[in-house]
Amino acid sequence: MTIQWFPGHMTKAKRQIEDKLKLIDIVIELLDARIPLSSRNPMIGDILQGKPRLVLLNKADLADPEATAEWVRYFAREEGLDALPLDAVSGHQVKEIVPRAKALWAHKIEAQLRKGMTPRPVRALIVGIPNVGKSTLTNTLAGRKIAATGDKPGVTKGQQWIKVGGELDLLDTPGILWPKFEDQQVGLRLAATGAIKEDILPLDEVAFFVVRFMAMQYPGALLERFGLDKLPDDPSDAQQIVAAMEAIGRRRGAVISGGRIDLDKTSLLILRDLRAGKLGRITLERPPGEGKAGAEPRVEQV
């Protein structure tokens, strides 16, 4: 199994970001709080050329709060970056963005004031992978619907400037993945959380990854949501994970002729429950060397 998705418009979007950098003061990097490193494009560091950066951990309402606190400490300790957990849909913590953006550009604002100038708005570029919530955040900041949104990757196709009050000019950009996932665990996390189009995915293998991960790290949530009689005794046993998926399918009515379980339908049910937060607040990766999710489950063919 290999998961990959890099359509042509992403190459164009990368070039457009590089072309606009000379106009940009700071960068707002939007990550998925459930998979902060896996949702971080490894090309972005080189593209941004050292611009001051604010990290936003979006969808924090869906993530394990203990893990999110670990990630905030990780970014401060390892990279010296301010990381702000938020929920772009409800607006939780969104009001913190403008003050933190201005703080990154404070030295320039102060220099303009010393010269008797009226400081212009901070120009911020917002970057992130597909379906991480950039357009939703842009609309919440602007207080009106400007950018198209959707619960699927690839909605934003071009760049646009949006004024946020009189203090921030925000350049929204399409989500960009990268040409090759060196670690397929990254691809699985991205697929599980909705960053990759479903129609190109082996949904049963992605759902297998999710069920195995939850059996290892969040067993109580798995039992509660699906009403299972028991959990796999050995989550490393692929047959036991498949049996758990079949039990979920039976509970959720995904039964076809002969009493067999429709694994494709079951897989889609599992993934949509995860993405909607119906499995509880789940984080699929922890900072290196920390937390209960330090030992990641490896996926096998279903």
C-alpha positions as CSV (number, residue, x, y, z in Angstrom):
1,M,0.0,0.0,0.0
2,T,1.2,3.5,-0.9
3,I,-0.8,6.6,-0.1
4,Q,0.1,9.7,-2.2
5,W,-1.8,12.7,-3.5
6,F,-0.1,15.7,-5.3
7,P,-2.3,17.1,-8.0
8,G,-1.0,19.7,-10.4
9,H,-2.6,22.7,-8.7
10,M,-0.3,22.1,-5.7
11,T,2.8,22.8,-7.8
12,K,1.2,26.0,-9.0
13,A,0.3,27.0,-5.4
14,K,3.9,26.4,-4.3
15,R,5.2,28.8,-7.0
16,Q,2.6,31.4,-6.1
17,I,3.7,31.4,-2.5
18,E,7.3,31.8,-3.5
19,D,6.3,34.7,-5.8
20,K,4.4,36.5,-3.0
21,L,7.0,36.1,-0.2
22,K,8.5,39.6,-0.8
23,L,5.2,41.1,0.2
24,I,4.8,39.0,3.4
25,D,5.8,40.1,6.9
26,I,4.9,36.9,8.8
27,V,3.6,33.4,8.2
28,I,0.7,31.7,9.9
29,E,1.2,28.0,9.7
30,L,-2.0,26.1,10.3
31,L,-1.6,22.5,11.5
32,D,-4.1,19.8,12.5
33,A,-3.9,19.5,16.3
34,R,-4.5,15.7,16.0
35,I,-1.4,15.2,13.8
36,P,0.8,18.3,14.2
37,L,4.0,16.9,12.6
38,S,2.2,14.7,10.0
39,S,0.2,17.7,8.9
40,R,3.3,19.9,8.5
41,N,4.6,20.2,5.0
42,P,8.3,19.5,5.2
43,M,8.9,21.8,2.2
44,I,7.4,24.8,4.0
45,G,10.5,25.6,6.0
46,D,12.6,26.1,2.8
47,I,9.8,27.9,1.0
48,L,9.3,30.5,3.7
49,Q,13.0,31.5,3.9
50,G,13.0,32.3,7.6
51,K,9.9,34.5,7.9
52,P,8.6,34.9,11.4
53,R,6.0,32.2,12.1
54,L,3.0,31.6,14.2
55,V,1.8,28.0,14.6
56,L,-1.9,27.4,15.0
57,L,-3.1,24.0,16.1
58,N,-6.5,23.9,14.5
59,K,-9.3,21.4,15.3
60,A,-8.1,21.3,18.9
61,D,-11.7,20.5,19.9
62,L,-11.2,17.1,18.3
63,A,-7.8,16.4,19.8
64,D,-6.7,14.9,23.1
65,P,-6.1,18.0,25.3
66,E,-3.3,16.4,27.2
67,A,-1.5,15.7,23.9
68,T,-2.2,19.3,22.6
69,A,-0.5,20.7,25.7
70,E,2.5,18.5,25.0
71,W,2.6,19.8,21.4
72,V,2.5,23.5,22.6
73,R,5.5,22.8,24.8
74,Y,7.3,20.9,22.0
75,F,7.1,23.8,19.5
76,A,8.3,26.2,22.2
77,R,11.1,24.0,23.3
78,E,12.4,22.5,20.1
79,E,11.7,25.4,17.6
80,G,11.1,28.5,19.7
81,L,7.7,28.9,18.1
82,D,4.5,30.2,19.6
83,A,1.8,27.5,19.1
84,L,-1.8,28.4,19.7
85,P,-4.5,25.7,20.0
86,L,-7.8,26.8,18.5
87,D,-11.1,25.8,16.8
88,A,-11.7,27.8,13.7
89,V,-15.4,26.6,13.5
90,S,-16.5,27.9,16.9
91,G,-14.0,30.7,17.0
92,H,-12.4,29.5,20.2
93,Q,-9.0,31.3,20.7
94,V,-9.3,33.0,17.2
95,K,-9.2,36.4,18.8
96,E,-5.7,35.6,20.0
97,I,-4.3,35.5,16.5
98,V,-4.1,39.2,15.7
99,P,-2.3,40.1,18.9
100,R,0.2,37.3,18.5
101,A,0.7,38.1,14.8
102,K,1.4,41.8,15.7
103,A,3.8,40.6,18.5
104,L,5.9,38.8,15.8
105,W,6.1,42.1,13.9
106,A,6.4,44.4,16.9
107,H,9.9,45.6,16.1
108,K,8.9,46.9,12.7
109,I,5.7,48.5,14.1
110,E,7.7,50.3,16.8
111,A,10.2,51.5,14.2
112,Q,7.3,53.0,12.1
113,L,5.9,54.7,15.2
114,R,9.3,56.2,16.1
115,K,9.4,57.8,12.6
116,G,6.0,59.3,13.1
117,M,4.4,56.9,10.7
118,T,1.0,55.2,11.0
119,P,1.8,51.5,11.1
120,R,0.3,49.6,8.1
121,P,-1.5,46.3,8.7
122,V,0.7,43.3,9.2
123,R,0.8,41.2,6.0
124,A,0.4,37.5,6.9
125,L,0.5,34.5,4.7
126,I,-1.6,31.5,5.9
127,V,-0.3,28.1,4.8
128,G,-1.3,24.5,5.5
129,I,-2.2,21.2,4.0
130,P,-5.6,20.5,2.4
131,N,-8.7,20.4,4.7
132,V,-6.8,21.7,7.7
133,G,-9.3,24.6,8.0
134,K,-7.6,27.6,6.4
135,S,-10.7,28.9,4.6
136,T,-12.8,28.4,7.7
137,L,-10.3,30.3,9.8
138,T,-10.1,33.1,7.2
139,N,-13.9,33.5,7.3
140,T,-14.0,33.5,11.1
141,L,-11.2,36.2,11.2
142,A,-12.9,38.3,8.6
143,G,-16.3,38.0,10.3
144,R,-18.0,37.0,7.0
145,K,-17.9,34.3,4.3
146,I,-15.1,35.2,1.9
147,A,-13.4,31.9,1.2
148,A,-15.1,28.8,0.0
149,T,-15.1,26.0,2.6
150,G,-16.0,22.3,2.6
151,D,-15.4,19.1,4.5
152,K,-13.1,17.7,1.9
153,P,-9.6,18.6,0.6
154,G,-8.9,20.8,-2.4
155,V,-11.7,23.4,-2.0
156,T,-9.4,26.5,-2.2
157,K,-7.9,26.7,-5.7
158,G,-6.3,30.2,-5.7
159,Q,-4.9,33.0,-3.6
160,Q,-6.8,35.9,-2.2
161,W,-6.1,38.8,0.1
162,I,-8.5,39.3,3.0
163,K,-8.6,42.3,5.4
164,V,-9.0,41.4,9.1
165,G,-10.0,44.7,10.7
166,G,-7.4,47.3,10.2
167,E,-4.5,45.4,11.7
168,L,-4.0,42.3,9.5
169,D,-4.0,41.6,5.8
170,L,-4.2,37.9,5.3
171,L,-3.2,36.0,2.1
172,D,-5.2,32.8,1.9
173,T,-3.6,30.0,-0.2
174,P,-4.6,26.5,-1.4
175,G,-3.6,23.6,0.7
176,I,-0.3,22.0,-0.3
177,L,0.9,18.5,0.3
178,W,4.3,17.2,-0.8
179,P,5.3,14.9,-3.7
180,K,6.2,11.8,-1.6
181,F,5.5,10.6,2.0
182,E,8.7,9.0,3.1
183,D,6.9,7.5,6.1
184,Q,3.6,5.8,5.2
185,Q,2.5,6.3,8.8
186,V,2.3,10.0,7.8
187,G,0.2,9.1,4.8
188,L,-2.2,7.0,7.0
189,R,-2.6,9.8,9.5
190,L,-3.3,12.3,6.8
191,A,-5.8,9.9,5.1
192,A,-7.5,9.2,8.5
193,T,-8.1,12.9,9.3
194,G,-9.4,13.8,5.8
195,A,-6.4,15.6,4.1
196,I,-6.4,13.2,1.1
197,K,-9.3,12.6,-1.3
198,E,-11.3,9.5,-0.3
199,D,-11.7,8.2,-3.8
200,I,-8.0,7.4,-4.2
201,L,-7.6,5.8,-0.8
202,P,-7.7,2.1,0.3
203,L,-10.3,2.9,2.9
204,D,-10.2,-0.5,4.6
205,E,-6.5,-0.1,5.3
206,V,-6.9,3.4,6.7
207,A,-9.7,2.3,8.9
208,F,-7.6,-0.8,10.0
209,F,-4.9,1.7,11.1
210,V,-7.4,3.7,13.1
211,V,-9.0,0.7,14.8
212,R,-5.6,-0.7,15.7
213,F,-4.4,2.6,17.0
214,M,-7.4,3.1,19.2
215,A,-7.2,-0.4,20.5
216,M,-3.7,0.4,21.6
217,Q,-4.1,4.0,22.8
218,Y,-7.8,4.7,23.3
219,P,-9.5,1.4,24.0
220,G,-12.3,2.8,26.2
221,A,-13.4,5.1,23.4
222,L,-13.5,2.3,20.9
223,L,-15.6,0.1,23.2
224,E,-18.0,2.9,24.1
225,R,-18.7,4.3,20.6
226,F,-19.3,0.9,18.9
227,G,-20.7,-1.1,21.7
228,L,-18.1,-3.9,21.3
229,D,-18.3,-6.9,23.6
230,K,-14.5,-7.0,23.8
231,L,-11.3,-5.5,22.5
232,P,-8.6,-7.4,20.6
233,D,-6.4,-9.3,23.1
234,D,-3.4,-8.5,20.9
235,P,-3.7,-5.4,18.8
236,S,-0.6,-6.5,16.8
237,D,-2.6,-9.4,15.5
238,A,-4.1,-8.3,12.1
239,Q,-6.8,-11.0,12.3
240,Q,-8.1,-9.6,15.6
241,I,-8.3,-6.1,14.2
242,V,-10.2,-7.3,11.2
243,A,-12.6,-9.2,13.6
244,A,-13.1,-6.0,15.5
245,M,-13.9,-4.1,12.3
246,E,-16.4,-6.8,11.3
247,A,-18.0,-6.5,14.8
248,I,-18.3,-2.8,14.2
249,G,-19.9,-3.4,10.8
250,R,-22.4,-5.8,12.2
251,R,-23.3,-3.3,15.0
252,R,-23.7,-0.5,12.4
253,G,-25.8,-2.5,9.9
254,A,-23.1,-3.0,7.2
255,V,-24.2,-6.5,6.5
256,I,-24.6,-7.8,2.9
257,S,-25.7,-11.1,1.4
258,G,-24.8,-14.3,3.3
259,G,-24.3,-12.3,6.5
260,R,-21.0,-11.0,5.3
261,I,-19.7,-7.6,6.4
262,D,-19.3,-4.8,3.9
263,L,-15.8,-3.7,4.9
264,D,-15.8,-0.7,2.6
265,K,-18.9,0.7,4.2
266,T,-17.7,-0.2,7.7
267,S,-14.4,1.6,7.0
268,L,-16.1,4.7,5.8
269,L,-18.3,4.7,9.0
270,I,-15.2,4.5,11.2
271,L,-13.4,7.2,9.4
272,R,-16.3,9.6,9.4
273,D,-16.9,9.0,13.1
274,L,-13.2,9.8,13.7
275,R,-13.3,13.0,11.7
276,A,-16.5,14.2,13.3
277,G,-15.2,13.7,16.8
278,K,-17.7,10.9,17.6
279,L,-14.9,8.6,18.8
280,G,-13.9,11.2,21.4
281,R,-11.0,13.6,21.4
282,I,-8.3,11.6,19.7
283,T,-4.7,12.6,18.9
284,L,-2.9,10.2,16.4
285,E,0.7,11.2,17.2
286,R,2.5,12.6,20.2
287,P,5.8,14.7,20.3
288,P,8.9,12.5,19.8
289,G,9.7,10.6,22.9
290,E,6.6,11.7,24.8
291,G,3.2,10.5,25.8
292,K,1.3,7.2,25.5
293,A,1.3,7.3,21.7
294,G,5.1,7.1,21.5
295,A,4.9,3.5,20.2
296,E,3.0,3.9,16.9
297,P,1.1,0.9,15.5
298,R,2.3,-0.3,12.1
299,V,-0.3,-1.1,9.5
300,E,-0.5,-4.3,7.5
301,Q,-2.5,-5.4,4.5
302,V,-6.2,-6.2,5.4
